Amino acid sequence: MIDNKSKLVILVNKENVSAIRIMGDILEISPEEIIKLIEDLCATGTIHGSITDDGERFYKSEIKLSDAPVIPGGDQTPAFMKFDTRPGIISSIIGFAIIALGLFLNANALDFVEQDFGAITMFLGVFILFSGMYCLSRRKTPE
C-alpha cells in the first residue's frame, strides 16, 4: 500500500496524470482503491487537489508558474489596421466629381462634339472612381 502511495504521488506530481482509470491501469489496482489512496494522501497533505463529482479525474490545486517570458499587454494596433485609406478615398471622390462634371457637360451640350466630350469625361471619371475603389479593396482583412 505504501509503495502504491509513493507511485501515485509520482504519477500526480511529476507525470501530471489526472485520469483515475489510467492511474489504476498503471498501478494495477481498481479505481475505487485509487480514490481511497488519493483521499488519504489529500488528508495527510502529501498532494493537494480535488476529485471530480463523477470520480473520473483528480485535479491538482497547485499552480505552477511558467518560465516563459511575460508579454506586455497593450493597445497596439494590429498590422492590418495600419492601412492608409486616404488615397483610395480621395481618388474615389475625384472620380465622382469628374462624373458629375461629365453629366453637367452632357446636359448643357449644344452639339455632338460637346456631348462626346461630356461622355469621355464621364468614362474617365468612372475609371478614376473604380481605381479608387480598387485601392480601398486592397486592404488586408484579419486571418
BELTA-V120135 format. One record per helix or strand of 2 or more residues. SS is the DSSP state (@ for helix, = for strand). FROM is the first residue (numbers start at 1). LEN is the number of residues. Records with the same first field share a line. If there is no record, write none. Layout:
SS = FROM-LEN + FROM-LEN
This chain:
@ = 2-12 + 20-8 + 31-14 + 79-4 + 86-22 + 112-26
= = 49-3 + 57-4
